[in-house]
Amino acid sequence: MTDVYPPEKRSAVMRRVKGRNTTPELKVRKVLTALGARYRLNRKDLPGSPDIVLPGRGLAIFVHGCFWHGHDCARGSRVPKANRDYWVGKVARNRARDVAASEALAAKGWRVETIWECDLKDDAALRARLTALLGP
């Protein structure tokens, strides 16, 4: 199956895909702020540059899009029909990079938590999960 867009249009569409301040990240940050948590964003000095870091609690949070990071939900397990080999390889590389970053952070003594895009559908569950992560 060929792409529905010409190469110039596809390139423009892909350029608009953000890596930071995505809607899922903003939602998690809003809940954390409501819970009174203080955090830092995208710490470059930590492996994988976690999306949200709570230094005082030793907690690094990654907020992953299900498609881009190959989650096992319906959206994450979908593979595009066009350029299938490229996308399978790209998602596999993303997953390998995520595992390496999590292991490196754990080796440095950080607690690592991954919040998936599909987890954000249930606001009460997200709030409860973040409350539990923040602990006493």
C-alpha positions as CSV (number, residue, x, y, z in Angstrom):
1,M,0.0,0.0,0.0
2,T,1.3,3.4,-0.9
3,D,1.3,6.5,1.3
4,V,-1.8,8.7,1.0
5,Y,0.5,11.8,1.0
6,P,3.2,12.8,-1.3
7,P,6.7,12.8,0.2
8,E,6.8,16.6,0.9
9,K,3.4,16.5,2.7
10,R,4.4,13.4,4.7
11,S,7.7,15.1,5.8
12,A,5.7,18.1,6.9
13,V,3.3,15.9,8.9
14,M,6.1,14.0,10.6
15,R,8.0,17.2,11.5
16,R,4.9,18.3,13.5
17,V,5.2,15.2,15.8
18,K,6.4,16.6,19.1
19,G,8.9,15.0,21.4
20,R,8.3,17.3,24.4
21,N,5.3,19.0,26.0
22,T,2.9,16.4,24.4
23,T,-0.7,16.2,25.5
24,P,-0.1,13.1,27.6
25,E,2.9,14.7,29.3
26,L,0.9,17.8,30.1
27,K,-1.9,15.7,31.6
28,V,0.5,13.9,33.9
29,R,2.2,17.1,34.9
30,K,-1.2,18.7,35.7
31,V,-2.1,15.8,38.1
32,L,1.4,15.9,39.7
33,T,1.0,19.7,40.3
34,A,-2.4,19.2,41.8
35,L,-0.9,16.6,44.2
36,G,1.7,19.2,45.2
37,A,4.7,17.5,43.7
38,R,7.7,19.5,42.6
39,Y,9.4,18.2,39.5
40,R,11.9,18.9,36.8
41,L,11.5,18.3,33.0
42,N,13.7,16.4,30.6
43,R,16.9,16.2,32.7
44,K,19.7,15.8,30.1
45,D,22.2,14.6,32.8
46,L,20.2,11.4,33.3
47,P,20.1,8.4,31.0
48,G,17.2,8.6,28.6
49,S,16.4,12.2,29.6
50,P,13.2,11.3,31.5
51,D,10.1,13.4,30.8
52,I,9.5,14.1,34.5
53,V,12.0,13.9,37.3
54,L,11.3,14.2,41.0
55,P,14.8,14.5,42.4
56,G,13.9,14.5,46.1
57,R,12.0,11.3,45.7
58,G,14.5,9.6,43.4
59,L,11.7,9.1,40.8
60,A,12.0,9.3,37.0
61,I,8.8,9.2,34.9
62,F,8.6,8.4,31.2
63,V,5.4,9.2,29.5
64,H,5.2,7.1,26.4
65,G,3.0,7.2,23.4
66,C,1.6,3.7,22.8
67,F,2.3,3.6,19.0
68,W,5.8,5.1,19.2
69,H,7.1,2.8,22.0
70,G,5.3,-0.4,21.0
71,H,2.9,-0.9,23.9
72,D,0.8,-4.1,23.9
73,C,-2.5,-2.2,23.7
74,A,-4.6,-1.9,20.6
75,R,-3.0,1.3,19.5
76,G,0.5,0.3,20.3
77,S,0.3,-3.1,18.5
78,R,-0.9,-1.5,15.3
79,V,1.8,-1.6,12.5
80,P,1.3,0.7,9.5
81,K,0.8,-1.1,6.2
82,A,3.0,1.3,4.3
83,N,6.7,0.9,4.9
84,R,6.2,-1.8,7.4
85,D,9.8,-2.9,7.7
86,Y,10.8,0.7,8.6
87,W,8.2,1.0,11.3
88,V,8.8,-2.4,12.9
89,G,12.5,-1.5,13.1
90,K,11.9,1.9,14.4
91,V,9.6,0.8,17.2
92,A,12.0,-2.0,18.1
93,R,14.9,0.5,18.4
94,N,12.7,2.7,20.6
95,R,11.9,-0.2,22.9
96,A,15.5,-1.2,23.1
97,R,16.5,2.4,23.9
98,D,13.8,2.6,26.6
99,V,15.0,-0.6,28.3
100,A,18.6,0.6,28.3
101,A,17.6,4.0,29.8
102,S,15.5,2.3,32.5
103,E,18.3,-0.1,33.4
104,A,20.9,2.7,33.5
105,L,18.6,4.8,35.7
106,A,17.9,1.9,38.1
107,A,21.7,1.3,38.3
108,K,22.1,4.9,39.5
109,G,19.5,4.3,42.2
110,W,16.5,5.9,40.5
111,R,13.0,4.5,40.6
112,V,11.7,4.4,37.1
113,E,8.0,4.5,36.1
114,T,6.5,4.4,32.6
115,I,3.1,5.9,32.1
116,W,1.5,4.9,28.8
117,E,-0.7,7.1,26.7
118,C,-3.6,4.6,27.1
119,D,-3.3,4.8,30.9
120,L,-4.4,8.4,30.8
121,K,-8.0,7.5,29.8
122,D,-9.0,6.9,33.4
123,D,-8.4,10.0,35.4
124,A,-9.1,8.5,38.8
125,A,-6.7,5.6,38.2
126,L,-4.0,8.0,37.0
127,R,-4.4,10.1,40.1
128,A,-4.3,7.0,42.4
129,R,-1.2,5.7,40.7
130,L,0.6,9.0,41.0
131,T,-0.4,9.4,44.6
132,A,1.0,5.9,45.3
133,L,4.2,6.8,43.5
134,L,4.7,9.9,45.6
135,G,4.2,7.9,48.7
136,P,4.2,9.2,52.3
